[in-house]
Amino acid sequence: MAKNNSGFTMVELLAAMVVLGISMMVAIPSVIELLNDQRSDTYIKDALRFASNMDNKLRSDNKITVPRRGGCIAINLTYMDNNTFEEGPYGGTYDRWVSFVVAKRNPAAADEEYTYYVRLIEKTPAGAYRGVDLKDSNRLYETRANRKYVSNLESSAAYSLTEYVGREASFITHLAGKGISCSTVEIYAPEDYE
């Protein structure tokens, strides 16, 4: 009489575990990369929204002086935001004093046409700074912008725009070092804004 064994042998179980282990080694990095890409996409979308808010602010707020052609305006998140930029993709908060937009008025255009450079930085729960650091908003529409323009910042690079209030010439020099030439700059960066 033959026995009917319908169970798995030790070799079959071991082979299944090896296959499962290899699958996990391949899948986990892919999932982590996908999550990081989604977080970076959020930075890009928020930076574009920040630039759009800046455009609306420039066109609707009569307290803001329109710069002459080639001139710039820098406005930090504290001045402009009505609490729509709160939590960042990594669970931290967008730094309201470190994040700002520079609007450069096109020197050749007859009407008010601007190029926007966005700096939107999150301070993560681990204390690191991450986000988009002074990138032309038009470049944020590029394919793979999330991989090209989202980065970590050293804590020393997380300067506040308020540091340059009263020192506009230093800020013009700083912007020139980032490839942004401004003939003049007007800074709107209060510590507290209602």
N, C-alpha and C positions, 0 to 999 in steps of 0.2 A: 504494500500500500504506500503510495507517494504522498508526502506532506505538501500542502499548498501554503507556501510562505508568500504573503503579499506585502511584507515590510521592506524598508530600504536597508541596504547593506551599509556598513561603516564607510566603505570607499565611496559609495554614491552620496552619502551625507557630506563627507569631506569635500568631494568634487563640487557639490552644490554650494557649500560655504565658500570655497575659493572663488567660484564664479560670482557669487553675491558680493564678496569683498572687492573684487576687481571692478565690478559695476559701481560700487560705492566710491571707490577711489576716482573713478572717472566722473561720476555725477556730482559729488560734493563741490569740487572746484567750479564746475559749470553753474551750479545753483548760486554759489557765493558771487561769482562774476555777474550773473544776472541781477542779483540783489544790488550789487554795487552800481551797475549800469542804471538801474531804476532810480537809485538815490541821486546819481549824477544827473540824470534826466530832470529830476525835480529841481536841482540847482539851476539848470539851464532855463527851465520854464519860469521859475521864480525870478531869475535875472532879467528875462525878457519882459515879464510883467512889471518889474521895477522900472525898466527903461520906458515902458508904456505909461506908467504912472508919472514919470518925470516929464514926458511929453505933454500929458494932460495938465500937469502943474504949471509948466511954462506957458501954456496957452490960456490958462484960466485964472491964474493968481496974479493980480495986478500989483502985488507987493514985491514981486520979483522983477528986477531990472533986466531988460533984454540986453544981452551983450552986443557990442559992435561986431562986425564980421571978423572972424578969426579969434574972437574972444570966447571964454568958457565960463560956465556956471557949474559949481559943485554943490550938491545938496545931499546931506546925509539922511539916513533912514529915519532918524529921530524927527527931523524937520518935516519930512514928507509923509510919513506913514500914519495911518489911522488904525494901527494894530492888525493889519491884514497879513503882515509878515511876522509871524510869531515863531512857530516851531520849525526847525530845520529837518532835513531828511534823516539825520543821525540821532534825532531825539533831543538835540540841544536847541538853543535859540539863536536866531540871527542877531548878530551884534549890531545894535542900532547906531552906534557911534563910529564903528569901523566900516560899516557898509555905506556906500554912497554911489551916486551917479554923477559923471562929468558930462555936461552937454556942451559940445563945441559948435558954435554957429559957423556954417559953411561960409568961407571967405568969398566964394565966387557967386553965391546965390543972391538974387535981389530981395527975396522975401526971407522969412524966418525958417530956414532949413537947418537942422541940427544932425550931428553924429553923436551918438550916446555911447559912453564907455561905462560899463557897470562893474561895480565891486560889491558883491553880496557874499558876506562871510558868516558862517555859522561857528559858534563856539560849542563844540561837542561836549557831552557829559564828561568825557575823559580829559577835557581842558585843551584839546587841539583845535586849531582853526582850519576850516575847510570851506571851499566854495570857489566862486568865480572872481578872479582878481584883475580888475581893470581891463576888460576885453570889450572891443567894439561890438555893440549889440548885433550888428549885421552878421558878424562872424558866428554868432551863436545859433544861426539857422543852418549852418553847414552840417553835412553828414558827419556823424561821430563827434559832434561838438562836445558831447558829454565826456569823451575820452581825451579830447585835445585841450579843453579849457577849464576843467574842474581839477583843482589840486589842493594839496595841503600847504599851509603857510607856517613858517616859523613864527613863534610868538612875537619875536622882535619885528616881524614884518606886518604885524596887526596894529598898525598905527591908527589913531583916531583922526578924523578930518578936523576936529576941533583944535588939534595941535597946530594947525596951519592958520587959524583965524588970527589976523593981524600980521601974518607972515606970508602973504600971498605970493611974493616973489620966490620964496623957497618952494612953495607948492608948484609954481610954474616950472621951476627947475626939476622938481621931482617928476612931474608929468612928462617933461621932455625926456627924462631917463627911461620912461616907459613907452616912448614913441608917440606921445600926444603933445603936439605943439599948440600952445595957447598964447596969444598976444597979451591977454589980460585974463584974470580969473576973479570971479565973485563967489565967495564961500557962504553958504547958508548951512550952518551946523551948530545950532544951539545944543547945550547939554540937556535941557528940558524944554519941551515944546507942548503947548496946549492946543 
